[in-house]
């Protein structure tokens, strides 16, 4: 009995020691999180709080004093027609670019997952624009679409037609920006989808073929459900990138003509530096953050529910 009692005491002592080891591990993990948390606070949380504070003032961005105006800037924002024009453009850049990048990227990935020649070269060519600065990409395409000396208009005139003022067309130039953003970043979607497709076991397709399932049925019932994690990642990256689009617009159209191609990012830039209206620019920034958060969180929650275990 003494041996049994001593064994029970040792087991009880071991059980009481386990939580202490776990607590030490948890505390060490929290210490490792501190640099990342400090980075997030310094470069994200603190600037956002400062911007939120400025949005309640009429600060011009340069003076030493700020006059508190309450909700006047928000009332002004929601009654300003330009706000809705710019918000619509921003949604177009975010949602439109996401749709085209994911559709084309998935097509590229499905092509490259097959046994085709020059697979590595094709993948490199598609991904190559990603490494170019968006500002440089905007200038490259500017010299393609420019009215005077643009490559497209030179070709059009060589064929006997008149020049087209593509970048000065308010209904067309937002779609040109969507096209350029899609062209540049479709490679990221392709790589993510390619990794997702390669992780799907071929046994699923073999079993589906034995059951007589068509290619479309296999794509709908096997590929898409098992590709949902890749779709979620692509949606988040592409939507955030599109909603905060800035460089390409500045280089290509400068937000013009008028405000026809402005995004919320470029509109904030114009308000702050061109119009010295920092308080109103901060208000637009708060709206942009809210827009990105609502769309991104909603998309993630919806897509996470669609994910299945492979």
N, C-alpha and C positions, 0 to 999 in steps of 0.2 A: 504493500500500500504506500510505503514511503516513496518508492520509485515512481509510482503513478502520480502521487501528489506533487513530487518535484517536477515531473514532466508537464503536468498541468500548469504549474507556476511558470515554467520556462515559456510555454506556449502563450500564456496570458501576457508575459513580459514582452514577447516578440510582437504581439498584436498591438500593444500600447506604444511600441517604438516606431511602428510603420508610419503613422501620421506625421511624426516629427521629421522623418526622412522626406516625406512628400512635401511638407511645408518648406523644408530647405530647398528642395528642387524648384518649387513654385516661386520662392523668393529670388533665387538665382535667375530664373527665367524673366521675372519682372525687371531685374536689373539690366538684362540684355535688351529689353524693350525700350528702356529709357532713351537711348540716342534717337531711335525712330520716333518716339512720342515727342521728344523735344523738337525734332525737325518738323513734324506735323504742326505742332503748336506755333513755332516761330514763323514758318513760311505759309501756313494755311489758316489756322484758327485765329491768330493775332491779326493778320491783315484783314480777314473777314470781319472781325469785331470792329476794327478801325474803320473799315468801309461802311459798316452798318451805322456807326456813330456819325460819320460824315454825311450819310444820306438824310439825316435830320437837320442839316445846316444848309446855308446858302454859300458855303465856302467857294472861292474862285480858284483854289489850288495853289495860290502863291502868297496871299496875305497871312499875317500872323494871327489874325482873329477869325473866329467862326461864329456866326449868328445862328442861334437855334431857331428853327422855323417849324418844328413839329412835323406833322404829316403833309405839309404843303407840297413837298417834292413828290410824294407818292400820289397825291391828288393830281398834280400836274402831269405825272407820268401816265396815269390811266386815262386822262383826258386828251393826251397827245396822240394824234393819228400816226405820227412817225413811230411811236412805240409799237403799234400793232403791225405796221409795215415791216419794221426791223425784226420783230418777234416771228412774223410769218416767214421771212427770209431765213432766220436762224433755224426754225423747224424744218424748212426745206433742205438746208445744208446738212442738218443732223439726220433726219429721217430719210431723205432722198439719197444722200451719200451712203448711208447704212444699207439701204435696200440694194443699190447697184453694186456696192463693194461685196456684199455677201453673195448675191446672185452670181456675179461674174467670178468671184473668188472660189465658190463652190464648183462651178463649171471647170475652172482651171484645175482645181484639186482632183476632181473626178477623172479628168483627162490624164493628169500626171500620175495618178495611182495605178493606171494601166501600164502595161509593158509597151512603151513607145520609144522610138529612137530620139536622141538628143534631149532626154528628160531633164538632165542637170542644166543644160544651157537654157532651155525654155524657162525653168524655174528661176534661174538667175536673171534672165531678161525681164520677167514679170516683176520680180522683187526689186530690181535695180533702182527704180524711181523713189523707193522709200528712203534711200540713204541721201537723197538730194534735199537741200533745205527747201521748205515750202515757199519761202520768199524768192529763191532762185527759180523754182518751178513756175511761180507766177510770172516772173519776167520772161522766162523761156516761152511760155504760152502767149504772153502779150505780143511778142514779135511774130507769133503765128496768126493772131486775130486782129492785129492793129489795122486801122483804116489806111494809113499811109505806110507803105513798105512792108505790110504784113504778108507772110508767105501765102496764106489762103487767098487774099485779095490779088496778089500777083498771079496766082494760078487762075483765078476767076477771070482776070483781065486777059490773060494769055489765051483763054478759051473764047474770048469775044464778049464777055458779059461785063456789067458794071460792078464797081466796088460795092461791098456790103459793109455797113457800119455796125458790125456785130456787137462791139463792146459798148455802144451807145444806145442799145435797144433795151429799154427797161424790162420788157417781158422775156427777153432772151438771156441777158447776161447772168442772172442768177443760176440758170441751168448750165451755162458754160462753166461757172464756178463749181457746180456739182460734178460736172464731167471731169474737170481737172483734178478735183479732190479724189474722185473715184479712181482715176487713172494712176495717181501717185500712190495711194494706199491700198489698192486691191491686193497687192502682194502679201500684206500682213494677213488678210482674210484667207488667202490661198494657203499660206503656210500653216495656219491654225487648223483649217479644214483638212489639210493633207495629213497632219498629225492625227486628227480624229479619225479619219478614214482608215489609216494604217493600223489603228488600235482595234478596229472591229474584226472579230474573228471570221474567217472565210466559211467556217462551219455553218453559220447562220444562213448564208446564201446557198450553200450546197443543200441544206435541208429544205429551203424554200423552193429550189429548183426541182427537187425530188417530189415536192407536193404540187408542182405545176404552176407555181407563182410566176407572173410575168415580171419583166424588168421594172415596170412602173410600180407594181405591187411590192417588190423587194425594196425599191427606193422609199416608198411611203411607209412601209411597216417595219423595215429593218434599219435602213440608212439614217433616215431623219430622227427616229427616236433615240438611237445610239449616238447620234451626232449632237444631241442637245447641249451637252457641256461646251462643245466648241462653238455652237451657235450662241450660247449665253455670253461667252467671252468676246466673241466678235461683235455682238450687239452693244455691249457695254463700251468697248474700245471705240467702235465706229461712231456711236451716238455722241459720246463725250467729245471726241475729236471733231465731229461735224458741228456740234452746237457751239464750240468755242473757236470756230474757224476765224482766222485773222490774217495771216501772212499773205496767202494767195489773193485775198480780196484787195489788200493794200497795194500789192504789186500789179494786179491786173486792172482793176477799175477804180481803186481809191474809194469805193463805196458808191460811186456814181453810176449813171447820171443822177444828180440830186442825191437822194438816199435810196435809190432803187435797188442797189445790191448790198446795202449795209447789213452786216450782222450785228448782233448785240455787242460783240467785242470791238468791232471797228467804230460803232456808234459811240461807245464809251470813250474810245480814243479821241474821236472828233470833239465830243463835248468837253473833255478835259483839256486838251492841248490847243485846239483851234478856237473854242468858244469860251475858255476859262470858266467852265461851269462844273466844277468838281463835285458839288453836292448832288446835282442832277445825274452826273455820271455814276456816282456811287449808288444812287437809287436804281439805275439801270443794271448795275452790277449785282445788286441784291436780287432783282428779278431774274437775271440770268442764272445765278446760283440756284434759286428756287426751281426754275424750269429744268435745269440739268438734274437736280436731285429727284424731282417728281418723276420725270421720264425714266431715268436710269433705275431708280428703286422699283418702280412699277414693272419695268421690263424684266428686271432680275427676279422679282417675286413670281411673276407669271411663268418665266422660262424655267426657273428652278422646279416648279411643280410639274413641268413636262418631262424632266429628266428621268431616265430609267437606269436600273443597274444592268451593266453589260454581262 
